[in-house]
Amino acid sequence: MADDDAVRTPGGPPALVLLLQEFTLEANRYVDTAGGRNDMHRTDLNALAVIMRHAAKGTVVTPGVLRKELHLSSPATTALIDRLDQSGHVIRERLGSDRRQVQLRMTPKAYRDGGAMFLPLARHMGAAMAEFTPAELEVAARFMESMTQATIRAAQEAAGPEAAGPAALGPE
């Protein structure tokens, strides 16, 4: 491994942890700026990301799924969905024979607006990634996945034992 100065800052956390913190801060600033210019809250953009992720997997997103994944109260979830519906980014569809279950779907407008908001970020990140070899990107991807899973486990631990059952802990 590299010498300790490259891995750990004097008296502080490892340099990689500081870089992850800085990346997270800058990514949050970008989301706030891009969302703010489009009259969208961070929670709105997070909701669209959840819906998009589920759509890519072919799974249904209900208000309950959104509430759980975004850690919102029921009233906050309703207000969020109302905002996204009124802005033309999400539609509610009734499912099943009794039509009681509501599914949330992104509209073409949401995909267009999201693409426009995040195109500059994608362009700059793509250019930065082009500076690395496929092998380096593979290592970076494994590292980021590992950091993401570690963060999920830490959040579950911070939430307390009632939130972290065996299934919730994820891969070891």
Secondary structure, 3 states (H helix, E strand, C coil): CCCHHHHECCCCCEHHHHHHHHHHHHHHHHHHHHHHHCCCCHHHHHHHHHHHHHHHHCCCCCHHHHHHHHCCCHHHHHHHHHHHHHCCCEEEEEECCCCCEEEEEECHHHHHHHHHHHHHHHHHHHHHHCCCCHHHHHHHHHHHHHHHHHHHHHHHHHHCCCCCCHHHHCCC
